[in-house]
Amino acid sequence: MEQQLRTILAEVGGLKRPVEGLSLNDDLFAAGLTSFATVGVMLAIEDAFDVAIPDALLTRATFRSIASLQAAIAPLVVTNRAA
């Protein structure tokens, strides 16, 4: 999951820093992620993981880091696979 998220961020995140150089907890907004770019990241995540991100997770905190994205998406992926 981490590598897929890094690929998505590299492709559509518009980051000013290379994704490979970011730790799991680095602030993506400090690395250049904008609120506009989060929409593209969200859509790419939904497509890549075949999930729908609920409105309650569409917060700055969810998109703050790779770790926070993983924490938010992992339950959705597990639930989707169980269905």
C-alpha positions in Angstrom: 0.0 0.0 0.0 2.8 2.4 0.9 4.4 2.1 -2.5 1.1 2.6 -4.3 0.5 5.7 -2.3 4.0 7.0 -3.1 3.4 6.4 -6.8 0.0 8.2 -6.7 1.6 11.2 -4.8 4.5 11.3 -7.3 2.1 11.2 -10.3 -0.7 13.6 -9.2 0.3 15.1 -5.9 2.3 18.0 -7.4 4.9 17.7 -4.6 7.9 20.0 -4.6 10.0 17.3 -2.9 10.7 13.8 -4.3 8.3 11.3 -2.8 11.2 8.8 -2.3 12.8 11.2 0.1 9.7 11.5 2.3 9.3 9.5 5.5 5.9 8.0 6.4 5.2 10.9 8.8 6.5 13.8 6.8 3.9 16.5 6.3 2.7 16.3 2.7 1.4 19.9 2.7 4.9 21.1 3.7 6.2 19.0 0.8 4.0 20.9 -1.6 0.6 19.1 -1.6 -2.2 21.6 -2.1 -5.9 21.3 -1.2 -6.6 21.3 -5.0 -4.1 18.4 -5.5 -5.7 16.4 -2.7 -8.8 16.0 -5.0 -6.6 14.3 -7.6 -4.9 12.2 -5.0 -8.3 11.1 -3.6 -9.6 10.1 -7.0 -6.4 8.2 -7.8 -6.6 6.4 -4.5 -10.2 5.5 -5.0 -9.3 4.1 -8.5 -6.1 2.3 -7.4 -7.7 0.6 -4.3 -11.3 0.3 -5.6 -12.7 2.1 -2.7 -14.9 5.1 -2.0 -13.4 7.5 0.5 -16.3 8.7 2.7 -16.8 12.4 3.2 -15.8 12.1 6.9 -12.3 11.3 5.8 -11.9 14.2 3.4 -9.9 16.2 5.9 -6.5 17.8 6.0 -5.5 15.3 8.7 -6.2 12.4 6.4 -3.9 13.8 3.7 -1.3 15.0 6.1 1.2 12.2 5.6 1.6 8.8 3.9 1.1 7.2 7.3 -2.2 9.0 7.8 -3.4 8.1 4.3 -2.5 4.4 5.0 -4.4 4.5 8.3 -7.5 6.0 6.6 -7.5 3.7 3.6 -6.5 0.3 5.1 -9.9 -0.3 6.7 -11.7 0.6 3.5 -9.6 -1.8 1.5 -10.1 -4.6 4.0 -13.9 -4.0 4.1 -14.1 -3.8 0.4 -12.2 -7.2 0.0 -14.5 -8.8 2.6 -17.6 -7.7 0.8 
